[in-house]
Amino acid sequence: MKKPSKYCVILIMLSINISAYPVFSRNLSDFKYTDSFQRNKNIVLNKFQFNGYTDHWHDIYQEWIRYGNLFTFVIPNVEYTIAQSKVDIAEDLGIPGLSMQEVFLNGLLTESYFSC
């Protein structure tokens, strides 16, 4: 008779250990219904930021708002998104590291800055 491999023995031991733990669930009788819905008390707010590369570079700043375990909606973090857009515009103009001001960009686009 062939001996089982050590990986097979480890797998069997793990499955025995995992199945030995009891599973607990909540009873329906523990549920308490409150008649009033308080929106701000039940809100779950997660701030999400991703600065990384997938197939191109992303700078994403969002707030995920949900109630309970239901996904409700995503709101972009406006301050961070505008600040990142200013930096991206400056890099596109060839001036990396500059925090672009709206007045500067408006003046740059409306005036002729080439001298002939």
C-alpha positions in Angstrom: 0.0 0.0 0.0 1.3 3.5 -0.9 1.8 6.0 1.8 0.0 9.4 1.5 2.2 12.3 0.7 3.0 14.9 3.4 0.9 17.5 1.6 -2.1 15.2 1.7 -1.6 14.6 5.4 -1.3 18.4 6.0 -4.5 19.1 4.0 -6.4 16.5 6.0 -5.2 17.9 9.3 -6.2 21.4 8.3 -9.7 20.3 7.3 -10.1 18.5 10.6 -9.0 21.6 12.5 -11.2 24.0 10.6 -14.3 21.8 10.9 -13.8 21.4 14.6 -14.7 25.1 15.3 -18.3 25.7 16.2 -20.3 28.1 14.0 -22.5 30.7 15.7 -25.3 32.6 14.2 -27.7 35.3 15.4 -31.3 34.5 16.2 -34.1 36.3 14.7 -35.5 37.0 18.2 -32.4 39.1 18.9 -33.4 41.6 16.2 -34.9 44.9 17.5 -36.8 47.2 15.2 -36.6 50.9 15.8 -39.4 52.9 14.3 -37.3 56.0 13.5 -34.6 56.2 10.9 -31.7 58.4 11.8 -29.7 59.0 8.7 -26.6 60.5 10.2 -26.4 57.9 13.0 -26.5 54.9 10.7 -24.1 56.2 8.0 -20.9 54.4 7.2 -18.3 56.7 5.5 -15.1 55.3 4.0 -12.5 57.6 2.5 -10.9 56.0 -0.5 -7.6 57.1 -2.1 -5.8 55.4 -4.9 -2.6 56.7 -6.5 -1.3 54.0 -8.7 -0.9 52.4 -12.0 -3.3 49.9 -13.6 -3.1 50.4 -17.4 -2.4 54.1 -16.9 -1.7 56.3 -13.8 -4.7 57.1 -11.6 -5.2 59.6 -8.8 -8.6 58.9 -7.3 -10.0 60.5 -4.2 -13.5 59.4 -3.2 -15.8 59.0 -0.3 -18.0 55.9 -0.2 -21.2 56.4 1.7 -23.4 53.5 2.7 -26.0 52.4 5.2 -25.7 49.0 6.9 -24.1 46.7 4.4 -25.7 48.2 1.3 -23.5 50.2 -1.1 -25.3 53.5 -1.7 -23.2 56.0 -3.6 -19.7 57.4 -4.2 -18.8 61.0 -4.0 -15.5 62.4 -5.3 -13.5 64.3 -2.7 -13.7 67.7 -4.5 -10.8 69.5 -2.7 -8.3 66.7 -3.4 -9.5 66.1 -7.0 -9.2 69.8 -7.9 -5.7 70.0 -6.3 -4.6 66.9 -8.3 -6.1 68.4 -11.5 -4.0 71.5 -11.0 -0.8 69.5 -10.6 -1.7 67.4 -13.7 -2.3 70.5 -15.8 1.1 71.9 -14.7 2.8 68.7 -15.7 1.0 68.7 -19.1 2.3 72.2 -19.7 5.8 71.0 -19.0 6.2 72.7 -15.6 6.2 69.7 -13.1 5.9 70.6 -9.4 3.9 73.8 -10.0 0.6 74.0 -8.2 -1.4 75.6 -11.0 -3.5 78.6 -10.1 -6.8 79.3 -12.0 -5.9 82.9 -12.7 -2.5 81.9 -14.2 -4.1 79.4 -16.5 -6.7 81.9 -17.6 -4.1 84.6 -18.3 -2.0 82.0 -20.1 -4.8 81.0 -22.4 -6.2 84.5 -23.1 -2.9 86.5 -23.7 -0.4 86.1 -26.5 2.8 85.1 -24.8 5.0 84.5 -27.8 7.2 87.5 -28.8 7.9 87.9 -32.5 
